[in-house]
Amino acid sequence: MSTQLKEKIFVTKSFMPPKEEYFSFVNRIYENGQLTNQGPLLKELEQKLSEFLHVENFQYVTNGTIALQIALKALGIEDGEIITTPFSYVATTSSILWEKCKPVFVDIEPENFTIDVDKIEAKITPQTRAIMPVHVFGYACNVEKIQEIANKYNLKVIYDAAHAFGSKFKGKSLLSYGDISTCSFHATKLYHTIEGGACVVKDNNISEKLDLIKRFGNIGEEHYCLGINAKQSEFNAAMGLANLPYIKEIIEKRQKISQLYDNELEGIVQRPKAQEDLDYNYAYYPVLFKNETELLKVFEALHEEGIYPRRYFYPSLNKLSYLDTYDSCPISENICSRIACLPLYPTLELSVVEKICKIIKATISN
Ligand SMILES: *Cc1c(COP(=O)(O)O)cnc(C)c1O
């Protein structure tokens, strides 16, 4: 191949705001001396993010996993079955198991990898408490049909919207759907606060309960309920405040890179189909190869050049070794065997994207 790249290329690279801008927020922490416990920077970030997303009851927490766990707790779900998707990061399933509930897997749509709503009702039993779908890669679940099913069977809906920050469906943030939507602001995500997460809660009372749960169920001398520590620090909030002004630019750069991939890889790899009413956030660039053999061949060729895409997601979560039962999900299992996310981040150079595409094309045609 052509020139060796100077640095290794991974699937993502965290956005870094200008140092002075981050430090100016950190200076405020030094001035006021409050490091955590719902401090002024956290409050300001919550305020700005709820304005940005046009949502109410936005609660910033330590990560996207605890967000899912306290969402279940706040809704009073302590046992029973949760209908979910096998095509996600492991945290979706592990949070259900950690909360002593049973994940029940429903297969996915082949077009955009979200839960197949036509297969949900067949999996509902008297033990079913909630549906936990994922707006995977920032693509929208069929939110209208899911709400219809939830209403019909009196189930709660918790969206794992870890990938959905910046995606809008019918003009509304994807985080505004469901009883609770959770998000992750981990360093690998489109918008990050180093570590971090959020819950967006529809009902005011549930929101108050979640607010208590995340701080040990304790305010001052009063102990109201069993809780945990999901409070985020002021330094993380500072990073969030420094990154937020760049969101538009981050999404635009990702879009530009995605379009170059589209042009270069048309007809070479299969791509998901975004919904018509979706204003996409370009969180990931997933591609489907013909089969696992082709995927592994491409990975080997890219690795030789110091380029590391990721098998998002693999394995299909219904096949995790620590599950008690096996729910067959043939579409998810098939897709997991041959899907990968290509490098995508704002500072990724277009020449590197061209190089990646060249390697993929050369490998596939051989
Ligand atoms: C990243 C991620 C999470 C977990 O978020 P953390 O902030 O890393 O705890 C949950 N669900 C999905 C789909 C994710 O990609």
PDBQT file of the ligand as one rigid body, heavy atoms in Angstrom, charges set to zero:
ROOT
HETATM    1  C1  LIG A 401     -21.937   3.324  25.690  1.00  0.00    +0.000 C 
HETATM    2  C2  LIG A 401     -23.241   2.613  25.826  1.00  0.00    +0.000 A 
HETATM    3  C3  LIG A 401     -23.851   2.401  27.073  1.00  0.00    +0.000 A 
HETATM    4  C4  LIG A 401     -23.158   2.653  28.369  1.00  0.00    +0.000 C 
HETATM    5  O1  LIG A 401     -22.762   3.927  28.580  1.00  0.00    +0.000 OA
HETATM    6  P1  LIG A 401     -21.556   4.236  29.599  1.00  0.00    +0.000 P 
HETATM    7  O2  LIG A 401     -21.616   5.718  29.724  1.00  0.00    +0.000 OA
HETATM    8  O3  LIG A 401     -20.289   3.768  28.955  1.00  0.00    +0.000 OA
HETATM    9  O4  LIG A 401     -21.847   3.523  30.866  1.00  0.00    +0.000 OA
HETATM   10  C5  LIG A 401     -25.112   1.857  27.111  1.00  0.00    +0.000 A 
HETATM   11  N1  LIG A 401     -25.748   1.489  25.976  1.00  0.00    +0.000 NA
HETATM   12  C6  LIG A 401     -25.190   1.634  24.770  1.00  0.00    +0.000 A 
HETATM   13  C7  LIG A 401     -25.949   1.233  23.564  1.00  0.00    +0.000 C 
HETATM   14  C8  LIG A 401     -23.898   2.181  24.654  1.00  0.00    +0.000 A 
HETATM   15  O5  LIG A 401     -23.328   2.281  23.451  1.00  0.00    +0.000 OA
ENDROOT
TORSDOF 0
